[in-house]
Amino acid sequence: MKIEKLPSGSYRVRKMYKGKTYSVVFDRKPTQKEAVQAIAKELDKVREHQSVITFKEAASGYIDMKKNVLSPSTVKEYSNTANRIPDWFKELRIMDITQIEINKLINGLSEKKSPKTVRNYHGFISAVLGAYRPDMKIYTKLPQKIKNEPYTPSQDDIKRILEEIRGSKFEIPIILACYGMRRSEICALAIDDIKEDVVHINKALVQNEKNEWVLKTTKTIASTRSIVIPRFLSEKIKDQGYVYKGYPNSITQYLSKIEEKLEIPHFSLHKLRHYFASQMSALGVPEADILKIGGWETDHVMKTVYRHSMIDKDEQAKRSAAKKLQSSLFL
């Protein structure tokens, strides 16, 4: 507990309790006993409030606490998660929630939702409880993750797609995606962000909790970067006077239609970033440079690239072994 004099002449008593700082202001310097009693009374108010607050109220409070430090899209995701939690759980008093209630909720969610979605729910619930009940230990058995190997487009796939979309309004954004840009970064680009063949990436267009499209800073510090694009592409952007006009979702929907038309296995627009990393790696570009150009903070994407590379090698090895066996058996 600390007693300090303020510039106004008043005195403030501060105490850290369970990760939070509580304070009481006096007109005069309090005695040690008065300070202890005042802080104790303040903590009693907090405990009384927490004893009646529901999970719904706690979740709302947690989101409000994080609004200024989280991206609008993350705040939107948290708000959607909070709204979709069953009412019976939201109406529980925060102090009455035990591991039993959490297990019941997760068990019910697991019947209809994917393991990844259930884990997202559990992560949010744990974060809220961690803020209001920091001493609570949570040990929940979560559904096993489903091994998923999403399709990463090949060089031939990309060439066919770029040929098909030539001259369309989506040609520029899809080519930029092939150069490692996120959809949010592409849609936020202004003509002033492009100097000759250099693109300066410093903002993103995302949806907030009201489903409004808003500009914000890039996803991470590493995301603020510059990349080099083909001269013909920068000239095309300059000639038309903008990068892309339209809804971000329209780019994704258009790409999906083109994949279906060309009978290419479905992959999301975001997978073009994996294609970019894969191609850079195949061309011998150092991993550190790939991460910097693509705006990645960790090497997770490179692990994905290497995993896909090993899958291809494994497939080749299996076919080679099968061919040898066939030769020994039938030739």
N, C-alpha and C positions, 0 to 999 in steps of 0.2 A: 504494500500500500504506500502511495506517495502523496505528500501534501506539497503543493507548489503555489506560489503567489503569481497572480495574473497581472498583466499590464494595467488592468482596470482598478487594481487594488484589492480585488476579491481573492479568495483562496479556493483552489480546486483539489479535491481528494480523488485519486484514481486508483483503481484496483483491477488487475487482470484476473478473470475467472472463466475457466473452461474455454480459453482461446479468445475471449472477448474482453474489451476494456469498459468498465463502468465508472462513472464519475458523478460527484456531487459538489456543488458550488456553495461556498459560505461567504457572508459579507465580511466576516472577520476570521482570523486564524483559529481553527477549531483545536480543541484538545485532542489527544490521541483517542480518548474514550468516545468523544463526540464523533470523531471521524469514523471509528469502527462501527458505531451504532448507525450512522447515516448510510454507510456502505451496505451494512447488513439489511437495513430497511429497503434499500434499492434492489438488492438481490432477492429479497422476499417477493417484491413486485414482479420480478422476472419469473421466478418459480411459479407464482400464482398464475401469471399469464400463460406460461407453458403448460400448466396443468389443465387448462380449459381449451386451448387452441386445437383446432382439428388439423388433420393432415392437409386438407384442402387449403386452409388458411396458411399453414406452414409452407406449402408448395408455392403459393402465390407470393409469400414474403421472400422465399428463397430466390425466386425468379427476379423480383424487384431488386434484391441485393446485388444480383449479377448483371443487370441490364447494361450498366456502363462499362463493363469489362469483357462482355461476350459479344460476338458478332450477332447482327440481327437475325441471321438464319438459325443460329444456335438457340437464341431466345425463342424463336418461333417453334423450333423442335421441342424445347422444354415445355412451352405452353401447350402444344398439341398433346404431348405425353401426359401432362397433368390433367388435361380435360378428358382423356380417354381412360384414365384409371377408374375402375368400377366405383360407383357411389358408396357402396358399403364400406370400402376402405377409406375413401376420402373423408367420410364423416366420423371416422375414429379419432378420438383425442390423441394427440401426438404422444402423450405420456403413457397411454394405454396400449400402444402398439408393441407387440412382442414378436419374437421369431416365428411363433405359431401363425399369427396373422399374415406375416410376410410369406411364409411357406404356402399358406392357403391361396393367397393372391397369385403367386408365381405358378402354382399348380393349375389354377384356373386359366391363366393367360396362356400356358403352354399347350392347352387343348386346341387353340385356334390360331395361335401366332407362331411365327418362325422363331427358332432359338436366338437368332440375332436380335429380333425385336424384343423378345422377353428379356434378354440381357440389357438392352437399352432401358427398358422400364425399370429393371432392378437397379441399374446404375443411377438413375434419377432419384428413385426412392431412397437409396443409400445416401446420396448427396444431401437430400433434404433432412433426413434423420441425423446425418452427421453434423449439420449446422445447428439443429435444435436440441439434439441429444448426443453430444460428442463422446460421452462415455459408453454409449450403447455399442455392443459388439454384434455384428451381423454375420451369420454363417449360413448361407443359403445354398442348397443344391440346385444348380442351374442346369437347364437342358443342354445336352452335348451339342457342340457346334457341328454344323453340317459342312463337310469338306466340299468346297465349291471351286471349280476351275473355270472361271469365265473365259469366253473366247477372246483371244487377242488377235486382231486382224493381221494378215500377212502383207507383204509388199505388193503382191499381185492384187489383193483385195483393195488396197488403197488406190492403186493405179486405176483400177476399173471404176471405183467410186468417183475419183477426181475427173475422169473422162466423162462420166455420166452427168456430173453436176456443173460442167463447164458453162459459164455464162449465166448461171442462176444467181439469185440473191444470197444463196447460202454457200457459194463457192469460197468466198473470202474467209468467213468464220470457220469453215471446216478445214481449210488449208492451215489457218492459224492454230487450230487444235492439233494438227499433225506436227506443228513446231513446238508442242509442249504447253500450250496455253489452256487454262481452264475456261469453261464456258462463261463463268462470271467475269473473268478478266477480259475476254473478247468483247462481251456486250458492254463493258464499261469504257472501252477504248475510244478516245476522241482523236480527231485528225491531228491535233497538236501533240499527241503522244508519239507520233511517228516522224522521225527525222531521217530523211533519205531511206536507208534500208535498216534502220535501227528502231525497234519498238520499245518504248519505255513503259513498263508495267508497274502501276502504283495504286490501282484501285480496282474494285470489283462491284458488280451489280448483283444484289441478292434480295430475297424477299424477307420482310420483317414479320412480326407476329400478326400484323393486320393484312398480310398478303400483298403489301405494297412493295414495288420494286424501288430499292434505295441504293445509292452509292455509298460505299464504305472503303476503308483502307483494305489492302490486300490481306489474305488469310493469315499469313505469318510474315515475320521480318524477311525470311528467305524468299518469299513470294514477290517482294518488291525487287525488280530486276530489269535488265535490258536484254533483248534477244535480237539476233540478226535474221531478217527474212529475205526471200528472193527480191531482187530489184523490180521485176515485173509486177510482183504483188503490191509492193509499196506504191508503184506508179499507178496501178489500178485503183488503189484506195484513194490516192490523191486526185485522180481524175473524177471519181464519183463523189468525192467530198466527204465521205464518211466510211466507217468500217461495216456497220450493220445496223439496220433499222427494222425493228420487229421484236416480238416476244422471244426471250431466251428459249422457252419450251418449244418454239416452232423449229428451231435448229435440230433439236433432238428428234422431234417427230418426223422431220424431213429425212434425216439420216436413216431412220428406221424404215421408212418407205422405200428408200433407195436400196437398202440391204435386201429387202423383200423382193424388189423388182429384179435385182441382179442375182438372187438366190445365194446370198452370202449369209453365213450364220450371224445371228443377231449379236451386236455388241453396242454398248453405250458410247456416247460421244466422249465420255471421260476416258474410255479405253484407248483413245488416240494418244493420250499422254503415255500410256504404257507402250504403245507402238513406237512413239518417239524415243523413249528410253531404250527400247530393244534395238532400234536401228542405230542409235548412237553407240551403243555397246558393240554391236556387230561391226561398226566402222572403226572400232579401236579408240573411241574417245574415252579418256580417263573418267572413272566413276565420279570423282569429285567435280569435274566439269559438267557432267550430265546433271548431277544434283543441283548445281548452281544455276544452270541454264533453265532447268525445269521448275525451279523454285521449291525444291523439296528440302525439308530440314533434316530428315533422317534417310537412311538407306533402305527403308522398307520396300520402296518401289523397285529398287535394284534386286532385292531378294526375290521379288515376284518375277522379274525378268529372268533371273538365273534359274528359278524354279521351272518356268515355262521352257527354257532352253534345255534343261535336264529331261523334261517330259518328252521333248522332241527326240533327244538322244536315246532315251529309254525305248521309245517307239521304234526307232531305227534298229536298236539292238535286238528287240523282240522279233522284228521282221527278218533280220539277218539270221538269227538263230533258227527261226521257223523254216527259212529257205534252205539252210544247211540240213535240217532234219528231213525236209521233203526230198532233198537230193539223195540222202543216204537210204531212204525208204523206198522211193519209187523210181530212181534212175539207175 
